[in-house]
């Protein structure tokens, strides 16, 4: 865990240092929002079938030109499922218990967004990201808890629209759908892939 924290912190420091060094040349854009994500894949849905309504996302991007931005995105989703009491086979014998699965994903991605139009108050865009995903998986079988944390690769694809709310074009609403490809292999769960919808705001900082 300490090694994961060190690598994650170093990656964030390098990216934020780049933005800080270029902030005075062009305006950076910050986006904050709320996510709803739904599990995809048989093994993931066996562990957690419920959609996550506990999600958030933040991005900071740097404009290379009027259509292409690059930056850093950090997301969070909390997947939770509680199953009714039934009999489970364990290494110590069969037990009757309530099973609870809790999975938190935190992808940290280098991102690129391409806007189809250079001007206008409505700007559709597509985006892609690649980086790492910090996963915390907890399971409670009756009175027997277990928990693991690990880091894995992550890739995302976005499609959305930005609705500008000011003539200065410095702030607005951000609506999008996205797919997250999150490789994983633990306790019978092969991947943590999910798709989601996002609603948020964006604004420029100097």
Secondary structure, 3 states (H helix, E strand, C coil): CHHHHHHHHHHHHHHHHHHHHHCCCCCEEEEEEEEEEEECCHHHHHHCCCCEEEEEEEEEEEECCCCEEEEEEEEEEEEEEEEEEEEEEECCEEEEEEEEEEEEEEEEEEEEEEECCCCCCEEEEEEEEEEEEEEEEEEEECCEEEEEEEEEEEEEEEEEEEEECCCCCCEEEEEEEEEEECEEEECCEEECCEEEEEEEEEEEEC
